[in-house]
Amino acid sequence: MGFADLMPGVSGGTIALILGVYKKLIESIDAISVKNFKTLTLDLFWKKINGNFLVSLFTGILSAVFTLSFLIDYLIHTYPIALWSFFLGLLVNSIFILKRLVNNWSYLNIGLLVLGAVISFFLTQITPKGTDIGLIYIFFCGFFGIIAMILPGISGAYILLILGAYQTIINLIKMALKSLSSFNLDLLIPIYTKLFIFGFGVLVGLRIFSSILKWLFDNENDKTMSILIGLMIGAIHKIWPWQVIFEVSIGGQNKLLFRPISPLNYPEDAQLLLATILFLIGAGLVWILDSQRGKKI
């Protein structure tokens, strides 16, 4: 999930759905409340929130974020087709598997699926912008970024990109790791202050939105899953490995957009064999993970 959350175009929520831990994650976070903490013993509170599960999950996510930031930056710029092909395999196969979680494909649920796909498509068409990053803005970036990160199909990293905060956050993580060797307080304090504010925004957004999602799953499971699968479908074009840049004029301003094309029309080396292998590895990984879904986590 941490690896996916670093990728502009891939959602950690998609990976959570593939792994079969999505609902458990939402329910566990929703159980974290002042009421439960006050009324339950520490042992019962830990069990109520699935403490071991949450610690393991978020340790893995944070470990990936802090250790793979450099790798992600390298792979995106050096092996983009191979990387996106792998995630495309993950996404496409997971859509076919997850549709089984909808018990009744009524016309309404199909309509909600289409609505989710349309919303996801247009969200990923928004052009990223640059902006000065202050502490309040960093907080809201964390708040809205995590909402997208746990929604399948909507990339939290891409939302940060749209908000103009993606490169800032990635740079802060890199600087935090580099600054540990020098232990310069004048450098450490502002870096970790910004990361703390961003993390606080993440926690607040995660807690509030998890309650909404839990209610939706408890009361409208089929409708909720239909929208989530639609969000994933709408994101396919964003992670299509073969894209070309084109320029459009919107409101008197020229903007650069990406358009997916056939690998046969790709102006550079399409790397079809490598892309096919990585796509199949991604799709096969989903199948393996799905076969483990029934086991206790």
Residue frames as qw, qx, qy, qz and C-alpha x, y, z in Angstrom:
[[0.000, 0.884, 0.468, 0.000, 0.00, 0.00, 0.00],
 [0.310, -0.786, 0.106, 0.525, 2.86, 2.37, 0.79],
 [0.402, -0.103, 0.616, 0.670, 4.49, 1.64, -2.56],
 [0.184, 0.604, 0.679, 0.375, 1.20, 2.34, -4.36],
 [0.146, -0.904, -0.335, 0.222, 0.51, 5.52, -2.38],
 [0.355, -0.573, 0.275, 0.686, 3.80, 6.97, -3.62],
 [0.320, 0.144, 0.697, 0.625, 2.73, 6.48, -7.25],
 [0.318, 0.370, 0.065, -0.871, 0.76, 9.31, -8.92],
 [0.560, 0.183, -0.542, -0.599, -2.04, 7.30, -10.53],
 [0.584, -0.106, -0.805, 0.006, -2.28, 4.29, -8.20],
 [0.511, -0.598, 0.095, -0.610, -4.38, 4.15, -5.03],
 [0.012, 0.278, -0.880, 0.385, -3.40, 2.41, -1.82],
 [0.642, 0.075, 0.415, -0.641, -7.11, 1.72, -1.37],
 [0.787, 0.363, -0.364, -0.341, -7.02, -0.39, -4.53],
 [0.398, 0.361, -0.816, 0.214, -4.21, -2.48, -3.06],
 [0.309, -0.139, 0.697, -0.632, -6.12, -2.82, 0.24],
 [0.794, 0.198, 0.088, -0.568, -9.15, -4.13, -1.68],
 [0.696, 0.405, -0.582, -0.109, -6.95, -6.58, -3.58],
 [0.198, 0.315, -0.829, 0.418, -5.38, -7.77, -0.32],
 [0.544, -0.442, -0.684, -0.203, -8.81, -8.26, 1.23],
 [0.413, -0.311, -0.535, 0.668, -8.10, -5.93, 4.20],
 [0.009, 0.396, 0.196, 0.897, -10.05, -2.87, 3.07],
 [0.543, -0.619, -0.351, -0.446, -13.15, -3.30, 5.24],
 [0.762, -0.411, -0.355, 0.353, -11.09, -4.43, 8.21],
 [0.416, 0.106, -0.089, 0.899, -8.94, -1.32, 7.85],
 [0.214, -0.494, -0.218, -0.814, -11.98, 0.98, 7.76],
 [0.697, -0.567, -0.387, -0.204, -13.66, -0.76, 10.72],
 [0.723, -0.242, -0.325, 0.560, -10.46, -0.72, 12.80],
 [0.238, 0.201, -0.046, 0.949, -9.84, 3.00, 12.26],
 [0.394, -0.539, -0.309, -0.677, -13.50, 3.80, 12.96],
 [0.740, -0.486, -0.457, 0.078, -13.22, 1.99, 16.32],
 [0.487, -0.022, -0.293, 0.822, -10.56, 4.46, 17.47],
 [0.206, -0.733, -0.274, -0.588, -12.62, 6.88, 19.53],
 [0.074, -0.432, 0.514, -0.737, -12.51, 8.69, 22.86],
 [0.778, -0.255, 0.065, -0.571, -15.65, 6.81, 23.94],
 [0.943, 0.062, -0.326, 0.026, -14.06, 3.38, 23.40],
 [0.462, 0.406, -0.527, 0.586, -10.83, 4.51, 25.05],
 [0.286, -0.415, 0.401, -0.765, -12.69, 5.73, 28.17],
 [0.820, -0.178, 0.105, -0.533, -15.15, 2.84, 28.55],
 [0.963, 0.126, -0.237, 0.029, -12.86, -0.08, 27.73],
 [0.686, -0.590, 0.301, 0.300, -9.77, -1.41, 29.45],
 [0.059, 0.721, -0.529, -0.443, -6.54, -0.92, 27.52],
 [0.305, -0.123, 0.921, 0.209, -6.49, -4.60, 26.53],
 [0.427, 0.559, 0.703, -0.108, -10.09, -4.56, 25.29],
 [0.249, 0.861, -0.031, -0.442, -9.53, -1.23, 23.48],
 [0.094, -0.535, 0.724, 0.426, -6.51, -2.70, 21.68],
 [0.332, 0.165, 0.918, 0.138, -8.58, -5.70, 20.59],
 [0.357, 0.727, 0.471, -0.349, -11.52, -3.47, 19.58],
 [0.281, 0.851, -0.205, -0.394, -9.35, -1.45, 17.18],
 [0.944, 0.263, 0.060, 0.191, -7.41, -4.52, 15.94],
 [0.236, -0.911, 0.281, 0.187, -4.25, -2.89, 17.28],
 [0.623, -0.299, 0.619, 0.374, -1.81, -5.54, 16.05],
 [0.572, 0.545, 0.540, 0.291, -3.31, -5.35, 12.55],
 [0.156, 0.981, 0.100, 0.050, -3.14, -1.53, 12.41],
 [0.397, -0.777, 0.408, 0.268, 0.42, -1.39, 13.77],
 [0.656, -0.042, 0.644, 0.392, 1.60, -4.00, 11.25],
 [0.480, 0.706, 0.463, 0.237, -0.20, -2.30, 8.36],
 [0.070, 0.997, -0.001, 0.045, 0.94, 1.26, 9.06],
 [0.536, -0.613, 0.474, 0.336, 4.47, 0.14, 9.90],
 [0.647, 0.195, 0.608, 0.416, 4.60, -1.44, 6.47],
 [0.321, 0.868, 0.322, 0.197, 3.14, 1.67, 4.79],
 [0.188, -0.961, 0.175, 0.107, 5.50, 4.08, 6.56],
 [0.652, -0.371, 0.536, 0.388, 8.47, 1.81, 5.91],
 [0.595, 0.451, 0.528, 0.404, 7.65, 1.83, 2.20],
 [0.137, 0.972, 0.167, 0.095, 7.16, 5.60, 2.13],
 [0.297, -0.889, 0.316, 0.147, 10.50, 6.33, 3.78],
 [0.594, -0.342, 0.642, 0.344, 12.56, 3.63, 2.07],
 [0.565, 0.357, 0.659, 0.346, 11.09, 3.61, -1.45],
 [0.171, 0.896, 0.143, -0.384, 10.83, 7.35, -2.16],
 [0.084, -0.648, 0.565, 0.503, 14.14, 7.34, -4.01],
 [0.351, 0.027, 0.896, 0.272, 13.31, 4.08, -5.82],
 [0.377, 0.697, 0.591, -0.148, 9.92, 5.33, -7.01],
 [0.137, 0.876, -0.129, -0.444, 11.46, 8.50, -8.38],
 [0.186, -0.460, 0.759, 0.421, 14.09, 6.41, -10.20],
 [0.375, 0.227, 0.888, 0.140, 11.64, 3.85, -11.64],
 [0.353, 0.783, 0.409, -0.309, 9.11, 6.46, -12.85],
 [0.188, 0.857, -0.273, -0.394, 11.80, 8.26, -14.84],
 [0.097, -0.494, 0.817, 0.283, 13.87, 5.23, -15.94],
 [0.016, -0.088, -0.971, -0.220, 11.39, 2.36, -16.45],
 [0.420, 0.116, 0.227, -0.871, 7.96, 4.03, -16.75],
 [0.672, 0.110, -0.484, -0.549, 6.42, 1.54, -19.19],
 [0.498, 0.017, -0.853, 0.155, 7.43, -1.50, -17.14],
 [0.003, -0.067, -0.649, 0.758, 6.26, 0.07, -13.87],
 [0.506, 0.148, 0.080, -0.846, 2.87, 1.22, -15.19],
 [0.628, 0.098, -0.672, -0.380, 2.34, -2.14, -16.92],
 [0.297, -0.035, -0.874, 0.382, 2.76, -3.90, -13.58],
 [0.192, 0.212, 0.506, -0.814, 0.19, -1.64, -11.91],
 [0.556, 0.161, -0.317, -0.751, -2.14, -1.96, -14.90],
 [0.522, 0.001, -0.846, -0.103, -2.10, -5.74, -14.42],
 [0.095, -0.147, -0.754, 0.634, -2.89, -5.26, -10.73],
 [0.327, 0.223, 0.197, -0.897, -5.78, -2.90, -11.45],
 [0.564, 0.137, -0.504, -0.639, -7.44, -4.73, -14.35],
 [0.489, -0.061, -0.870, 0.004, -7.44, -8.16, -12.73],
 [0.047, -0.161, -0.688, 0.706, -8.59, -6.76, -9.38],
 [0.447, 0.116, -0.048, -0.886, -11.62, -5.18, -11.06],
 [0.645, 0.019, -0.649, -0.403, -12.74, -8.59, -12.36],
 [0.423, -0.095, -0.834, 0.341, -12.18, -10.21, -8.98],
 [0.019, 0.131, 0.497, -0.858, -13.78, -7.47, -6.87],
 [0.465, -0.081, -0.321, -0.821, -17.00, -7.38, -8.90],
 [0.532, -0.216, -0.817, -0.044, -17.91, -10.58, -7.05],
 [0.183, -0.178, -0.619, 0.742, -18.28, -8.51, -3.87],
 [0.408, 0.066, -0.016, -0.911, -21.42, -6.91, -5.30],
 [0.358, 0.137, 0.899, -0.214, -24.28, -9.29, -4.55],
 [0.427, 0.659, 0.613, -0.083, -26.86, -7.70, -6.85],
 [0.253, -0.122, 0.366, 0.887, -25.91, -5.93, -10.10],
 [0.254, 0.743, 0.582, -0.213, -29.11, -3.92, -10.39],
 [0.401, 0.726, 0.255, 0.498, -29.55, -1.06, -12.86],
 [0.281, -0.953, 0.030, -0.108, -28.93, 1.36, -9.98],
 [0.713, -0.530, 0.329, 0.320, -25.65, -0.30, -9.04],
 [0.675, 0.305, 0.385, 0.550, -24.53, -0.34, -12.66],
 [0.135, 0.903, 0.179, 0.367, -25.40, 3.35, -12.85],
 [0.485, -0.856, 0.168, 0.065, -23.35, 4.03, -9.70],
 [0.791, -0.145, 0.364, 0.470, -20.43, 2.12, -11.22],
 [0.476, 0.611, 0.309, 0.552, -20.60, 4.35, -14.31],
 [0.177, -0.961, -0.055, -0.207, -20.87, 7.44, -12.08],
 [0.686, -0.629, 0.250, 0.268, -17.78, 6.36, -10.12],
 [0.725, 0.147, 0.376, 0.558, -15.86, 5.79, -13.36],
 [0.256, 0.813, 0.240, 0.465, -16.83, 9.24, -14.69],
 [0.393, -0.917, 0.060, -0.033, -15.85, 10.97, -11.42],
 [0.758, -0.400, 0.329, 0.396, -12.50, 9.16, -11.34],
 [0.633, 0.428, 0.355, 0.538, -11.83, 9.96, -15.00],
 [0.116, 0.892, 0.134, 0.416, -12.44, 13.69, -14.62],
 [0.561, -0.811, 0.134, 0.102, -10.51, 13.92, -11.34],
 [0.741, -0.242, 0.387, 0.492, -7.46, 12.46, -13.06],
 [0.494, 0.622, 0.334, 0.508, -7.82, 14.97, -15.90],
 [0.204, -0.975, -0.068, 0.061, -7.27, 17.97, -13.62],
 [0.605, 0.594, -0.257, 0.464, -4.01, 19.68, -14.45],
 [0.671, -0.430, -0.316, 0.516, -1.49, 19.80, -11.59],
 [0.094, 0.924, 0.023, 0.371, -0.65, 23.27, -10.36],
 [0.568, 0.107, -0.433, 0.692, 2.20, 24.82, -8.47],
 [0.343, -0.844, -0.167, -0.378, 1.74, 26.76, -5.26],
 [0.079, 0.539, -0.610, 0.576, 3.60, 27.97, -2.22],
 [0.694, -0.295, -0.656, -0.020, 3.33, 25.43, 0.57],
 [0.208, -0.540, 0.414, -0.702, 2.50, 26.79, 4.03],
 [0.062, -0.092, 0.919, -0.378, 1.74, 24.78, 7.18],
 [0.563, 0.276, 0.431, -0.649, -2.05, 25.22, 6.93],
 [0.669, 0.466, -0.346, -0.464, -1.99, 24.21, 3.27],
 [0.259, 0.334, -0.905, 0.049, 0.19, 21.19, 4.12],
 [0.348, 0.047, 0.775, -0.526, -2.41, 20.12, 6.71],
 [0.682, 0.413, 0.194, -0.571, -5.23, 20.24, 4.15],
 [0.507, 0.497, -0.647, -0.278, -3.07, 18.43, 1.60],
 [0.025, 0.179, -0.956, 0.233, -2.66, 15.61, 4.11],
 [0.483, 0.220, 0.569, -0.628, -6.38, 15.68, 4.94],
 [0.717, 0.493, -0.013, -0.492, -7.59, 15.43, 1.32],
 [0.343, 0.527, -0.760, -0.164, -4.67, 13.31, 0.16],
 [0.166, -0.128, 0.945, -0.251, -5.46, 10.48, 2.58],
 [0.646, 0.346, 0.386, -0.560, -9.13, 10.50, 1.57],
 [0.663, 0.570, -0.346, -0.341, -8.01, 9.78, -1.98],
 [0.121, 0.481, -0.866, 0.058, -5.38, 7.28, -0.84],
 [0.318, 0.020, 0.896, -0.311, -7.98, 5.02, 0.79],
 [0.678, 0.485, 0.217, -0.509, -10.45, 5.39, -2.07],
 [0.651, 0.038, 0.661, 0.372, -9.79, 2.75, -4.74],
 [0.494, 0.631, 0.469, 0.371, -9.12, 4.29, -8.15],
 [0.055, 0.967, 0.002, 0.248, -8.27, 7.80, -6.90],
 [0.745, 0.126, -0.311, 0.576, -4.56, 8.25, -6.30],
 [0.417, -0.852, -0.174, 0.263, -3.65, 10.22, -3.21],
 [0.541, -0.295, 0.281, 0.735, -0.26, 10.97, -4.76],
 [0.252, 0.429, 0.516, 0.697, -2.00, 12.41, -7.80],
 [0.226, -0.886, -0.392, -0.101, -4.26, 14.55, -5.62],
 [0.515, -0.675, 0.056, 0.525, -1.10, 15.91, -3.98],
 [0.457, 0.065, 0.459, 0.759, 0.26, 16.51, -7.46],
 [0.045, 0.725, 0.521, 0.449, -2.87, 18.46, -8.38],
 [0.388, -0.891, -0.220, 0.090, -2.59, 20.48, -5.16],
 [0.363, 0.812, -0.301, 0.343, 1.04, 21.24, -5.97],
 [0.519, -0.700, 0.420, -0.251, 2.31, 19.45, -2.86],
 [0.997, 0.062, -0.031, 0.031, 3.57, 16.10, -4.21],
 [0.660, 0.484, -0.303, 0.488, 7.15, 17.16, -4.95],
 [0.189, -0.699, 0.355, -0.591, 7.29, 19.13, -1.71],
 [0.845, -0.387, 0.232, -0.286, 6.31, 16.10, 0.38],
 [0.951, 0.202, -0.089, 0.217, 8.68, 13.77, -1.50],
 [0.400, 0.636, -0.330, 0.571, 11.51, 16.28, -1.05],
 [0.461, -0.653, 0.327, -0.504, 10.71, 16.62, 2.67],
 [0.973, -0.192, 0.113, -0.067, 10.95, 12.83, 3.07],
 [0.800, 0.398, -0.172, 0.415, 14.28, 12.75, 1.22],
 [0.099, 0.707, -0.325, 0.620, 15.61, 15.69, 3.26],
 [0.715, -0.557, 0.212, -0.366, 14.45, 14.08, 6.50],
 [0.988, -0.028, 0.016, 0.152, 16.41, 10.92, 5.69],
 [0.620, 0.517, -0.190, 0.559, 19.52, 12.84, 4.63],
 [0.150, -0.765, 0.232, -0.582, 19.42, 15.19, 7.63],
 [0.879, -0.466, -0.021, -0.099, 19.56, 12.29, 10.10],
 [0.855, 0.131, -0.151, 0.479, 23.23, 11.73, 9.29],
 [0.296, 0.489, -0.174, 0.802, 24.21, 15.35, 10.04],
 [0.408, -0.612, -0.620, 0.274, 21.74, 15.86, 12.94],
 [0.155, 0.139, -0.009, 0.978, 21.53, 19.58, 12.26],
 [0.034, 0.535, 0.715, -0.449, 18.69, 20.91, 14.46],
 [0.170, 0.505, -0.052, -0.845, 18.31, 24.05, 12.36],
 [0.326, 0.183, -0.703, -0.605, 17.54, 21.76, 9.42],
 [0.157, -0.179, -0.969, 0.061, 15.72, 19.00, 11.28],
 [0.129, 0.389, 0.593, -0.693, 13.12, 21.13, 13.09],
 [0.426, 0.407, -0.092, -0.803, 11.47, 22.80, 10.05],
 [0.369, 0.170, -0.821, -0.401, 11.54, 19.56, 8.03],
 [0.204, -0.203, -0.941, 0.176, 9.95, 17.41, 10.72],
 [0.225, 0.351, 0.407, -0.812, 7.50, 20.17, 11.68],
 [0.486, 0.306, -0.349, -0.741, 6.13, 20.15, 8.13],
 [0.411, 0.046, -0.892, -0.182, 6.03, 16.34, 8.04],
 [0.017, -0.228, -0.813, 0.536, 4.27, 16.29, 11.43],
 [0.377, 0.361, 0.167, -0.836, 1.61, 18.77, 10.23],
 [0.506, 0.234, -0.618, -0.555, 1.12, 16.73, 7.06],
 [0.297, -0.037, -0.948, 0.107, 0.84, 13.54, 9.12],
 [0.161, 0.269, 0.617, -0.722, -1.68, 15.19, 11.46],
 [0.502, 0.320, -0.163, -0.787, -3.83, 16.13, 8.46],
 [0.450, 0.141, -0.840, -0.268, -3.58, 12.52, 7.28],
 [0.118, -0.134, -0.901, 0.395, -4.74, 11.18, 10.67],
 [0.320, 0.324, 0.364, -0.813, -7.68, 13.59, 10.92],
 [0.537, 0.309, -0.400, -0.675, -8.83, 12.86, 7.36],
 [0.367, 0.095, -0.922, -0.077, -8.42, 9.12, 7.87],
 [0.037, 0.194, 0.817, -0.541, -10.47, 9.10, 11.09],
 [0.421, 0.366, 0.194, -0.807, -13.33, 11.22, 9.73],
 [0.551, 0.334, -0.496, -0.582, -13.61, 9.48, 6.37],
 [0.192, 0.085, -0.976, 0.049, -13.34, 5.96, 7.82],
 [0.279, 0.271, 0.687, -0.614, -16.56, 6.57, 9.80],
 [0.544, 0.447, -0.094, -0.704, -18.36, 7.61, 6.61],
 [0.451, 0.324, -0.771, -0.313, -17.09, 4.55, 4.72],
 [0.015, 0.010, 0.952, -0.304, -17.99, 2.18, 7.56],
 [0.454, 0.358, 0.452, -0.679, -21.55, 3.48, 7.59],
 [0.562, 0.462, -0.360, -0.583, -21.78, 3.06, 3.83],
 [0.312, 0.236, -0.916, -0.089, -20.46, -0.52, 3.98],
 [0.142, 0.122, 0.862, -0.471, -22.81, -1.43, 6.84],
 [0.428, 0.492, 0.452, -0.609, -25.90, 0.05, 5.21],
 [0.656, 0.684, -0.011, -0.320, -25.27, 0.19, 1.45],
 [0.619, -0.385, 0.599, 0.333, -22.60, -2.42, 0.70],
 [0.640, 0.393, 0.572, 0.329, -23.54, -3.12, -2.94],
 [0.251, 0.947, 0.164, 0.114, -23.92, 0.54, -3.83],
 [0.326, -0.859, 0.343, 0.192, -20.64, 1.44, -2.11],
 [0.649, -0.204, 0.633, 0.370, -18.71, -1.37, -3.81],
 [0.570, 0.645, 0.454, 0.231, -20.22, -0.43, -7.18],
 [0.088, 0.994, -0.064, 0.019, -18.93, 3.14, -6.84],
 [0.486, -0.678, 0.500, 0.230, -15.50, 1.97, -5.63],
 [0.695, 0.111, 0.617, 0.352, -15.13, -0.42, -8.57],
 [0.411, 0.848, 0.289, 0.167, -16.23, 2.40, -10.87],
 [0.182, -0.938, 0.257, 0.143, -13.52, 4.63, -9.41],
 [0.610, -0.356, 0.623, 0.336, -10.98, 1.94, -10.27],
 [0.623, 0.486, 0.543, 0.284, -12.27, 1.60, -13.84],
 [0.205, 0.970, 0.121, 0.047, -12.08, 5.37, -14.36],
 [0.337, -0.823, 0.398, 0.224, -8.42, 5.36, -13.34],
 [0.865, 0.099, 0.408, 0.274, -7.29, 2.81, -15.95],
 [0.545, 0.774, 0.097, 0.308, -6.49, 5.46, -18.55],
 [0.196, -0.940, 0.264, -0.095, -4.24, 7.28, -16.07],
 [0.553, -0.543, 0.620, 0.121, -1.87, 4.35, -15.57],
 [0.864, 0.480, 0.150, 0.041, -1.94, 3.17, -19.21],
 [0.697, -0.383, 0.253, 0.551, 1.79, 2.72, -19.98],
 [0.432, 0.194, 0.443, 0.761, 1.78, 4.36, -23.42],
 [0.028, 0.876, 0.386, -0.287, 0.87, 8.03, -23.29],
 [0.462, 0.352, 0.191, 0.791, 1.65, 11.08, -25.42],
 [0.142, -0.544, -0.311, 0.766, 1.68, 14.71, -24.35],
 [0.220, 0.563, 0.505, 0.616, -0.54, 17.19, -26.18],
 [0.119, -0.163, -0.251, 0.947, -1.30, 20.84, -25.64],
 [0.025, -0.688, -0.677, -0.262, -4.77, 22.36, -25.29],
 [0.043, 0.266, -0.109, 0.957, -5.95, 25.92, -24.74],
 [0.353, -0.605, -0.712, 0.042, -8.32, 26.30, -21.75],
 [0.243, -0.906, -0.284, 0.201, -9.52, 29.75, -20.73],
 [0.269, 0.938, -0.190, 0.109, -6.78, 31.41, -22.72],
 [0.356, -0.684, 0.637, -0.012, -4.08, 29.29, -21.06],
 [0.701, 0.363, -0.594, -0.157, -2.13, 26.48, -22.70],
 [0.679, -0.443, 0.517, -0.276, -2.08, 23.26, -20.69],
 [0.315, 0.383, -0.853, -0.163, -0.18, 20.02, -21.24],
 [0.823, -0.122, 0.303, -0.465, -2.28, 16.85, -20.97],
 [0.168, -0.298, 0.925, 0.167, -1.55, 13.16, -21.41],
 [0.784, 0.232, -0.065, -0.572, -3.49, 10.95, -23.83],
 [0.644, -0.200, 0.737, 0.045, -3.27, 7.12, -23.86],
 [0.569, 0.542, -0.402, -0.470, -2.47, 5.61, -27.26],
 [0.995, 0.087, -0.015, -0.040, -1.91, 2.16, -28.74],
 [0.610, -0.562, 0.431, 0.354, 1.58, 0.76, -28.11],
 [0.688, 0.329, 0.486, 0.427, 1.76, 0.20, -31.89],
 [0.260, 0.861, 0.192, 0.392, 1.54, 3.98, -32.38],
 [0.542, -0.786, 0.019, 0.299, 3.98, 4.84, -29.59],
 [0.418, 0.880, -0.222, 0.043, 6.71, 7.10, -31.03],
 [0.073, -0.676, 0.720, -0.139, 9.48, 5.47, -28.97],
 [0.328, 0.128, -0.936, 0.009, 10.35, 1.88, -28.05],
 [0.670, -0.378, -0.166, -0.617, 7.05, 0.41, -26.79],
 [0.047, -0.352, 0.865, -0.353, 8.84, -2.40, -24.89],
 [0.754, -0.110, -0.255, -0.596, 5.89, -4.69, -25.59],
 [0.739, 0.006, -0.665, 0.104, 7.53, -7.91, -24.37],
 [0.255, 0.072, -0.617, 0.741, 8.67, -6.39, -21.07],
 [0.405, -0.135, 0.122, -0.896, 5.31, -4.63, -20.62],
 [0.782, -0.101, -0.449, -0.420, 3.40, -7.89, -21.24],
 [0.614, 0.004, -0.708, 0.350, 5.55, -9.79, -18.74],
 [0.057, 0.055, -0.498, 0.864, 5.10, -7.13, -16.05],
 [0.572, -0.140, -0.124, -0.799, 1.34, -6.91, -16.76],
 [0.798, -0.105, -0.565, -0.182, 1.01, -10.68, -16.31],
 [0.432, 0.034, -0.673, 0.600, 3.10, -10.58, -13.12],
 [0.216, -0.108, 0.286, -0.927, 0.81, -7.87, -11.72],
 [0.721, -0.102, -0.270, -0.630, -2.34, -9.76, -12.74],
 [0.732, -0.015, -0.675, 0.087, -0.92, -13.02, -11.36],
 [0.188, 0.122, -0.612, 0.759, -0.07, -11.36, -8.06],
 [0.509, -0.141, 0.095, -0.844, -3.72, -10.31, -7.68],
 [0.820, -0.049, -0.471, -0.321, -4.82, -13.90, -8.29],
 [0.566, 0.058, -0.701, 0.430, -2.36, -15.17, -5.66],
 [0.063, -0.127, 0.448, -0.883, -3.47, -12.55, -3.13],
 [0.652, -0.124, -0.130, -0.737, -7.12, -13.31, -3.82],
 [0.767, -0.037, -0.638, -0.058, -6.49, -17.00, -3.14],
 [0.394, -0.009, -0.656, 0.643, -5.25, -15.99, 0.33],
 [0.274, -0.434, -0.061, -0.856, -8.29, -13.77, 1.00],
 [0.755, -0.433, -0.359, -0.337, -10.06, -16.32, 3.14],
 [0.691, -0.067, -0.531, 0.486, -7.15, -16.81, 5.49],
 [0.410, -0.854, -0.284, 0.150, -7.16, -15.01, 8.84],
 [0.428, 0.596, -0.147, 0.664, -5.16, -11.77, 8.91]]
